[in-house]
Amino acid sequence: MSYTYKYPMQTVAADAVVFSNREILLIKRNTEPCKGLYALPGGHLDSTDRNAKETADRELKEETGVDANHRTVVLSGEVGSFSQIDRDPRGRYISIVYYYLLSERPEITIDPEEVQAFKWVKFNDIDPKKIAFDHYEIMQKAIQKLAQDLRFEQ
């Protein structure tokens, strides 16, 4: 059965904010849009049998080799959804974002089709002009959410 709607369909994505040693893992995009800029690992919810968290886990593994279910992940949680109208030049994207706090840095193995490079960086050292999409604002929210969750854990 096929359905048509008078409303345009939205694209849904999932992104991952990875923390370790008070730094954030960034990838340098190897695809347009924003090729050459740093971003968070993430991608499209392109399957009908995965939820947003499973998509964030999959994209994290594909782009960086980091396993969201590894023993080094000591805390994870949902940061929130981001749906600003102009957040992506490809059209209307809604992203659901998750954070992962790692006890130690894992070995990173990038997917060269999607990622040119990676780096760990302290948030205060990030130049917002070199960050793709609205990922700088997402990182700010993720830091707040992580701090809140850590206070709650104690």
C-alpha angles and dihedrals in degrees: 000000000000127000131200125195133196088226123079116251118245127222116237123208136175125216135191129219108197120197127192130155090357091302135108126230113235129183126209108231118239095187137062136290101058094002109182095023124109119251144161119272110263148108151176127328088235101161134068092215099058130073123215095269092050089049092051089049091049095047091047090053094044096048102037109011090241111143111216089205096052120121091249091069101093098169136010136169148153115282094190143258126299118204110157107155097236100036094116128036091217093068139272109353127175114195129196110203132205132187129216123197112203125200090212138008114268125213108275119221111182127206101237092205091064105018130052096185144331137224140185111227140174110245093237089057094056118109105217090209090064094053122094126235114338093320093123090061090044090055090051090054092045091054090051092048093047091050090049093049093047091052089050092048093057 
